[in-house]
Amino acid sequence: EVQLIIVNTCTVTGEAEKKTRKAVRHALRANESATVVVTGCAAAIDASLYEEMSPRVRIVAKGDLMQKVAASQQRLERLRVGDSFPT
């Protein structure tokens, strides 16, 4: 089951912003338990708009998101079959 959905937002045009809001709503409906991370320029400009959609929405600055994804990938690459997980 999906635990995290990332929506990269855009505000280049009014239509792009509308599609962005629709994508976040769709993500929230698609999985009732997943956290929806909203990033990108629309999230930076109007974070409260997205935060008010659901308590499952988290706003993450795009630069921070890329660092977190890279760090997670490095941790995953270090784990091999048979390795024990750190506690």
N, CA, C and O atoms as CSV, one atom per row, in Angstrom:
chain,resi,resn,atom,element,x,y,z
A,1,GLU,N,N,0.839,-1.181,0.000
A,1,GLU,CA,C,0.000,0.000,0.000
A,1,GLU,C,C,0.886,1.247,0.000
A,1,GLU,O,O,1.909,1.300,0.684
A,2,VAL,N,N,0.483,2.222,-0.762
A,2,VAL,CA,C,1.225,3.479,-0.879
A,2,VAL,C,C,1.137,4.253,0.427
A,2,VAL,O,O,0.056,4.406,0.995
A,3,GLN,N,N,2.279,4.740,0.900
A,3,GLN,CA,C,2.313,5.520,2.130
A,3,GLN,C,C,2.590,6.993,1.883
A,3,GLN,O,O,2.333,7.835,2.743
A,4,LEU,N,N,3.117,7.301,0.702
A,4,LEU,CA,C,3.519,8.674,0.406
A,4,LEU,C,C,3.254,8.980,-1.063
A,4,LEU,O,O,3.646,8.218,-1.947
A,5,ILE,N,N,2.590,10.096,-1.312
A,5,ILE,CA,C,2.344,10.568,-2.671
A,5,ILE,C,C,2.930,11.974,-2.762
A,5,ILE,O,O,2.658,12.823,-1.913
A,6,ILE,N,N,3.736,12.216,-3.796
A,6,ILE,CA,C,4.360,13.525,-3.980
A,6,ILE,C,C,3.719,14.210,-5.179
A,6,ILE,O,O,3.648,13.636,-6.265
A,7,VAL,N,N,3.251,15.442,-4.975
A,7,VAL,CA,C,2.678,16.243,-6.057
A,7,VAL,C,C,3.557,17.479,-6.217
A,7,VAL,O,O,3.655,18.311,-5.315
A,8,ASN,N,N,4.196,17.581,-7.387
A,8,ASN,CA,C,5.020,18.743,-7.701
A,8,ASN,C,C,4.122,19.773,-8.382
A,8,ASN,O,O,3.557,19.497,-9.440
A,9,THR,N,N,3.988,20.946,-7.790
A,9,THR,CA,C,2.998,21.919,-8.238
A,9,THR,C,C,3.573,22.969,-9.176
A,9,THR,O,O,4.787,23.138,-9.293
A,10,CYS,N,N,2.649,23.676,-9.847
A,10,CYS,CA,C,3.033,24.714,-10.805
A,10,CYS,C,C,2.011,25.846,-10.762
A,10,CYS,O,O,0.824,25.615,-10.533
A,11,THR,N,N,2.482,27.065,-10.984
A,11,THR,CA,C,1.573,28.213,-11.065
A,11,THR,C,C,1.853,29.067,-12.296
A,11,THR,O,O,1.557,30.262,-12.302
A,12,VAL,N,N,2.414,28.469,-13.327
A,12,VAL,CA,C,2.757,29.232,-14.529
A,12,VAL,C,C,1.512,29.887,-15.125
A,12,VAL,O,O,1.557,31.039,-15.555
A,13,THR,N,N,0.407,29.153,-15.149
A,13,THR,CA,C,-0.857,29.699,-15.657
A,13,THR,C,C,-1.972,29.364,-14.673
A,13,THR,O,O,-1.805,28.511,-13.802
A,14,GLY,N,N,-3.088,30.028,-14.814
A,14,GLY,CA,C,-4.246,29.719,-13.984
A,14,GLY,C,C,-4.704,28.286,-14.191
A,14,GLY,O,O,-5.134,27.624,-13.246
A,15,GLU,N,N,-4.613,27.806,-15.431
A,15,GLU,CA,C,-5.005,26.423,-15.732
A,15,GLU,C,C,-4.070,25.432,-15.042
A,15,GLU,O,O,-4.523,24.412,-14.523
A,16,ALA,N,N,-2.776,25.724,-15.033
A,16,ALA,CA,C,-1.815,24.846,-14.356
A,16,ALA,C,C,-2.110,24.778,-12.865
A,16,ALA,O,O,-2.044,23.709,-12.260
A,17,GLU,N,N,-2.431,25.911,-12.283
A,17,GLU,CA,C,-2.746,25.941,-10.852
A,17,GLU,C,C,-4.013,25.142,-10.561
A,17,GLU,O,O,-4.086,24.434,-9.557
A,18,LYS,N,N,-4.999,25.252,-11.429
A,18,LYS,CA,C,-6.245,24.491,-11.271
A,18,LYS,C,C,-5.959,22.987,-11.334
A,18,LYS,O,O,-6.485,22.216,-10.532
A,19,LYS,N,N,-5.129,22.580,-12.287
A,19,LYS,CA,C,-4.768,21.162,-12.420
A,19,LYS,C,C,-3.990,20.680,-11.203
A,19,LYS,O,O,-4.122,19.529,-10.786
A,20,THR,N,N,-3.187,21.561,-10.644
A,20,THR,CA,C,-2.421,21.224,-9.448
A,20,THR,C,C,-3.349,20.922,-8.279
A,20,THR,O,O,-3.179,19.912,-7.595
A,21,ARG,N,N,-4.320,21.780,-8.048
A,21,ARG,CA,C,-5.282,21.543,-6.960
A,21,ARG,C,C,-6.047,20.243,-7.190
A,21,ARG,O,O,-6.292,19.479,-6.256
A,22,LYS,N,N,-6.419,20.007,-8.440
A,22,LYS,CA,C,-7.139,18.777,-8.785
A,22,LYS,C,C,-6.261,17.551,-8.512
A,22,LYS,O,O,-6.751,16.542,-8.006
A,23,ALA,N,N,-4.985,17.633,-8.842
A,23,ALA,CA,C,-4.069,16.512,-8.610
A,23,ALA,C,C,-3.933,16.203,-7.120
A,23,ALA,O,O,-3.877,15.036,-6.731
A,24,VAL,N,N,-3.881,17.232,-6.297
A,24,VAL,CA,C,-3.781,17.019,-4.844
A,24,VAL,C,C,-5.064,16.370,-4.326
A,24,VAL,O,O,-5.004,15.429,-3.535
A,25,ARG,N,N,-6.214,16.860,-4.761
A,25,ARG,CA,C,-7.488,16.251,-4.335
A,25,ARG,C,C,-7.571,14.796,-4.778
A,25,ARG,O,O,-8.021,13.935,-4.022
A,26,HIS,N,N,-7.138,14.528,-6.001
A,26,HIS,CA,C,-7.145,13.153,-6.512
A,26,HIS,C,C,-6.229,12.260,-5.674
A,26,HIS,O,O,-6.599,11.137,-5.331
A,27,ALA,N,N,-5.056,12.749,-5.349
A,27,ALA,CA,C,-4.116,11.974,-4.532
A,27,ALA,C,C,-4.716,11.656,-3.164
A,27,ALA,O,O,-4.553,10.547,-2.654
A,28,LEU,N,N,-5.400,12.615,-2.580
A,28,LEU,CA,C,-6.029,12.395,-1.271
A,28,LEU,C,C,-7.122,11.335,-1.358
A,28,LEU,O,O,-7.271,10.524,-0.443
A,29,ARG,N,N,-7.880,11.334,-2.440
A,29,ARG,CA,C,-8.950,10.338,-2.609
A,29,ARG,C,C,-8.402,8.975,-3.000
A,29,ARG,O,O,-8.967,7.948,-2.626
A,30,ALA,N,N,-7.307,8.957,-3.750
A,30,ALA,CA,C,-6.761,7.706,-4.277
A,30,ALA,C,C,-6.291,6.770,-3.177
A,30,ALA,O,O,-6.360,5.549,-3.323
A,31,ASN,N,N,-5.822,7.328,-2.098
A,31,ASN,CA,C,-5.352,6.508,-0.987
A,31,ASN,C,C,-5.693,7.239,0.300
A,31,ASN,O,O,-5.121,8.286,0.604
A,32,GLU,N,N,-6.614,6.686,1.040
A,32,GLU,CA,C,-7.166,7.364,2.221
A,32,GLU,C,C,-6.204,7.438,3.404
A,32,GLU,O,O,-6.482,8.131,4.383
A,33,SER,N,N,-5.074,6.730,3.327
A,33,SER,CA,C,-4.146,6.767,4.459
A,33,SER,C,C,-2.788,7.376,4.114
A,33,SER,O,O,-1.992,7.651,5.012
A,34,ALA,N,N,-2.514,7.588,2.835
A,34,ALA,CA,C,-1.204,8.105,2.423
A,34,ALA,C,C,-1.035,9.575,2.795
A,34,ALA,O,O,-1.989,10.354,2.781
A,35,THR,N,N,0.193,9.928,3.125
A,35,THR,CA,C,0.560,11.330,3.289
A,35,THR,C,C,0.791,11.900,1.896
A,35,THR,O,O,1.424,11.257,1.059
A,36,VAL,N,N,0.284,13.095,1.644
A,36,VAL,CA,C,0.466,13.745,0.349
A,36,VAL,C,C,1.423,14.919,0.550
A,36,VAL,O,O,1.097,15.900,1.217
A,37,VAL,N,N,2.604,14.795,-0.039
A,37,VAL,CA,C,3.608,15.852,0.036
A,37,VAL,C,C,3.401,16.765,-1.165
A,37,VAL,O,O,3.428,16.317,-2.311
A,38,VAL,N,N,3.196,18.040,-0.893
A,38,VAL,CA,C,3.003,19.029,-1.950
A,38,VAL,C,C,4.252,19.905,-1.982
A,38,VAL,O,O,4.653,20.476,-0.968
A,39,THR,N,N,4.854,19.999,-3.158
A,39,THR,CA,C,6.085,20.753,-3.320
A,39,THR,C,C,5.984,21.597,-4.589
A,39,THR,O,O,5.015,21.464,-5.337
A,40,GLY,N,N,6.940,22.440,-4.836
A,40,GLY,CA,C,6.943,23.251,-6.048
A,40,GLY,C,C,6.465,24.669,-5.804
A,40,GLY,O,O,6.209,25.073,-4.670
A,41,CYS,N,N,6.350,25.425,-6.903
A,41,CYS,CA,C,6.085,26.861,-6.771
A,41,CYS,C,C,4.698,27.178,-6.214
A,41,CYS,O,O,4.563,28.128,-5.444
A,42,ALA,N,N,3.671,26.423,-6.572
A,42,ALA,CA,C,2.332,26.705,-6.034
A,42,ALA,C,C,2.298,26.482,-4.528
A,42,ALA,O,O,1.671,27.249,-3.798
A,43,ALA,N,N,2.964,25.443,-4.069
A,43,ALA,CA,C,3.026,25.172,-2.628
A,43,ALA,C,C,3.783,26.273,-1.904
A,43,ALA,O,O,3.431,26.642,-0.783
A,44,ALA,N,N,4.818,26.797,-2.538
A,44,ALA,CA,C,5.602,27.867,-1.918
A,44,ALA,C,C,4.815,29.174,-1.851
A,44,ALA,O,O,4.939,29.929,-0.887
A,45,ILE,N,N,4.012,29.436,-2.870
A,45,ILE,CA,C,3.260,30.687,-2.926
A,45,ILE,C,C,2.058,30.678,-1.988
A,45,ILE,O,O,1.771,31.682,-1.336
A,46,ASP,N,N,1.352,29.543,-1.917
A,46,ASP,CA,C,0.123,29.487,-1.114
A,46,ASP,C,C,0.027,28.163,-0.360
A,46,ASP,O,O,-0.873,27.363,-0.616
A,47,ALA,N,N,0.944,27.937,0.557
A,47,ALA,CA,C,0.983,26.685,1.317
A,47,ALA,C,C,-0.319,26.420,2.055
A,47,ALA,O,O,-0.775,25.278,2.108
A,48,SER,N,N,-0.918,27.446,2.618
A,48,SER,CA,C,-2.127,27.250,3.423
A,48,SER,C,C,-3.282,26.689,2.595
A,48,SER,O,O,-4.104,25.938,3.119
A,49,LEU,N,N,-3.354,27.039,1.320
A,49,LEU,CA,C,-4.401,26.506,0.449
A,49,LEU,C,C,-4.362,24.982,0.444
A,49,LEU,O,O,-5.400,24.326,0.541
A,50,TYR,N,N,-3.175,24.432,0.332
A,50,TYR,CA,C,-3.020,22.977,0.276
A,50,TYR,C,C,-3.124,22.346,1.661
A,50,TYR,O,O,-3.710,21.273,1.812
A,51,GLU,N,N,-2.567,22.994,2.659
A,51,GLU,CA,C,-2.644,22.470,4.027
A,51,GLU,C,C,-4.087,22.364,4.502
A,51,GLU,O,O,-4.421,21.462,5.270
A,52,GLU,N,N,-4.936,23.268,4.056
A,52,GLU,CA,C,-6.339,23.257,4.466
A,52,GLU,C,C,-7.143,22.147,3.791
A,52,GLU,O,O,-8.266,21.864,4.207
A,53,MET,N,N,-6.591,21.522,2.765
A,53,MET,CA,C,-7.300,20.442,2.074
A,53,MET,C,C,-7.442,19.200,2.943
A,53,MET,O,O,-8.449,18.494,2.873
A,54,SER,N,N,-6.422,18.937,3.766
A,54,SER,CA,C,-6.442,17.725,4.586
A,54,SER,C,C,-5.295,17.770,5.589
A,54,SER,O,O,-4.246,18.354,5.316
A,55,PRO,N,N,-5.499,17.150,6.754
A,55,PRO,CA,C,-4.380,17.039,7.700
A,55,PRO,C,C,-3.279,16.108,7.189
A,55,PRO,O,O,-2.189,16.069,7.761
A,56,ARG,N,N,-3.551,15.366,6.130
A,56,ARG,CA,C,-2.535,14.468,5.557
A,56,ARG,C,C,-1.606,15.178,4.580
A,56,ARG,O,O,-0.640,14.579,4.108
A,57,VAL,N,N,-1.879,16.443,4.269
A,57,VAL,CA,C,-1.034,17.207,3.344
A,57,VAL,C,C,0.144,17.796,4.103
A,57,VAL,O,O,-0.022,18.396,5.165
A,58,ARG,N,N,1.333,17.619,3.545
A,58,ARG,CA,C,2.554,18.219,4.081
A,58,ARG,C,C,3.188,19.054,2.980
A,58,ARG,O,O,3.299,18.608,1.838
A,59,ILE,N,N,3.601,20.258,3.324
A,59,ILE,CA,C,4.280,21.137,2.373
A,59,ILE,C,C,5.782,20.990,2.599
A,59,ILE,O,O,6.267,21.130,3.722
A,60,VAL,N,N,6.508,20.708,1.527
A,60,VAL,CA,C,7.961,20.561,1.619
A,60,VAL,C,C,8.578,21.386,0.493
A,60,VAL,O,O,8.204,21.242,-0.671
A,61,ALA,N,N,9.516,22.242,0.848
A,61,ALA,CA,C,10.225,23.027,-0.169
A,61,ALA,C,C,10.931,22.076,-1.124
A,61,ALA,O,O,11.469,21.050,-0.708
A,62,LYS,N,N,10.926,22.421,-2.401
A,62,LYS,CA,C,11.478,21.518,-3.413
A,62,LYS,C,C,12.931,21.149,-3.129
A,62,LYS,O,O,13.308,19.988,-3.281
A,63,GLY,N,N,13.747,22.108,-2.722
A,63,GLY,CA,C,15.146,21.804,-2.399
A,63,GLY,C,C,15.258,20.822,-1.251
A,63,GLY,O,O,16.081,19.907,-1.293
A,64,ASP,N,N,14.436,21.002,-0.223
A,64,ASP,CA,C,14.429,20.077,0.912
A,64,ASP,C,C,13.981,18.694,0.477
A,64,ASP,O,O,14.523,17.689,0.938
A,65,LEU,N,N,12.992,18.636,-0.411
A,65,LEU,CA,C,12.482,17.353,-0.882
A,65,LEU,C,C,13.572,16.579,-1.603
A,65,LEU,O,O,13.755,15.387,-1.359
A,66,MET,N,N,14.291,17.248,-2.484
A,66,MET,CA,C,15.349,16.570,-3.234
A,66,MET,C,C,16.431,16.032,-2.299
A,66,MET,O,O,16.945,14.934,-2.513
A,67,GLN,N,N,16.777,16.796,-1.265
A,67,GLN,CA,C,17.770,16.330,-0.293
A,67,GLN,C,C,17.259,15.110,0.460
A,67,GLN,O,O,18.010,14.160,0.682
A,68,LYS,N,N,15.991,15.126,0.854
A,68,LYS,CA,C,15.418,14.005,1.597
A,68,LYS,C,C,15.333,12.754,0.732
A,68,LYS,O,O,15.607,11.652,1.208
A,69,VAL,N,N,14.957,12.913,-0.533
A,69,VAL,CA,C,14.893,11.771,-1.440
A,69,VAL,C,C,16.288,11.195,-1.652
A,69,VAL,O,O,16.467,9.977,-1.620
A,70,ALA,N,N,17.270,12.052,-1.865
A,70,ALA,CA,C,18.645,11.583,-2.062
A,70,ALA,C,C,19.152,10.846,-0.828
A,70,ALA,O,O,19.790,9.801,-0.951
A,71,ALA,N,N,18.877,11.376,0.353
A,71,ALA,CA,C,19.312,10.720,1.594
A,71,ALA,C,C,18.625,9.372,1.756
A,71,ALA,O,O,19.261,8.403,2.170
A,72,SER,N,N,17.343,9.294,1.437
A,72,SER,CA,C,16.611,8.029,1.531
A,72,SER,C,C,17.179,7.018,0.548
A,72,SER,O,O,17.344,5.845,0.886
A,73,GLN,N,N,17.480,7.464,-0.665
A,73,GLN,CA,C,18.043,6.576,-1.676
A,73,GLN,C,C,19.387,6.025,-1.217
A,73,GLN,O,O,19.665,4.841,-1.405
A,74,GLN,N,N,20.222,6.864,-0.621
A,74,GLN,CA,C,21.521,6.403,-0.134
A,74,GLN,C,C,21.348,5.356,0.955
A,74,GLN,O,O,22.078,4.365,0.983
A,75,ARG,N,N,20.385,5.565,1.856
A,75,ARG,CA,C,20.137,4.578,2.912
A,75,ARG,C,C,19.671,3.260,2.312
A,75,ARG,O,O,20.096,2.193,2.755
A,76,LEU,N,N,18.798,3.325,1.304
A,76,LEU,CA,C,18.298,2.107,0.672
A,76,LEU,C,C,19.411,1.366,-0.054
A,76,LEU,O,O,19.452,0.136,-0.030
A,77,GLU,N,N,20.310,2.097,-0.698
A,77,GLU,CA,C,21.404,1.463,-1.426
A,77,GLU,C,C,22.360,0.740,-0.491
A,77,GLU,O,O,23.008,-0.224,-0.900
A,78,ARG,N,N,22.459,1.184,0.748
A,78,ARG,CA,C,23.358,0.528,1.703
A,78,ARG,C,C,22.769,-0.768,2.246
A,78,ARG,O,O,23.504,-1.625,2.736
A,79,LEU,N,N,21.447,-0.916,2.163
A,79,LEU,CA,C,20.809,-2.131,2.662
A,79,LEU,C,C,20.871,-3.209,1.587
A,79,LEU,O,O,20.569,-2.947,0.422
A,80,ARG,N,N,21.252,-4.387,1.963
A,80,ARG,CA,C,21.317,-5.521,1.048
A,80,ARG,C,C,20.497,-6.659,1.642
A,80,ARG,O,O,20.205,-6.672,2.837
A,81,VAL,N,N,20.132,-7.608,0.796
A,81,VAL,CA,C,19.385,-8.765,1.273
A,81,VAL,C,C,20.173,-9.433,2.380
A,81,VAL,O,O,21.368,-9.692,2.238
A,82,GLY,N,N,19.505,-9.708,3.470
A,82,GLY,CA,C,20.155,-10.338,4.610
A,82,GLY,C,C,20.663,-9.350,5.636
A,82,GLY,O,O,20.980,-9.737,6.761
A,83,ASP,N,N,20.747,-8.068,5.268
A,83,ASP,CA,C,21.165,-7.050,6.232
A,83,ASP,C,C,20.073,-6.860,7.272
A,83,ASP,O,O,18.886,-7.006,6.981
A,84,SER,N,N,20.485,-6.539,8.464
A,84,SER,CA,C,19.491,-6.199,9.481
A,84,SER,C,C,19.233,-4.703,9.412
A,84,SER,O,O,20.114,-3.921,9.052
A,85,PHE,N,N,18.028,-4.324,9.757
A,85,PHE,CA,C,17.668,-2.917,9.754
A,85,PHE,C,C,18.156,-2.261,11.030
A,85,PHE,O,O,18.098,-2.870,12.098
A,86,PRO,N,N,18.639,-1.018,10.937
A,86,PRO,CA,C,19.073,-0.314,12.149
A,86,PRO,C,C,17.881,-0.058,13.065
A,86,PRO,O,O,16.774,0.219,12.604
A,87,THR,N,N,18.127,-0.155,14.352
A,87,THR,CA,C,17.045,0.106,15.315
A,87,THR,C,C,17.385,1.288,16.171
A,87,THR,O,O,16.600,1.666,17.041
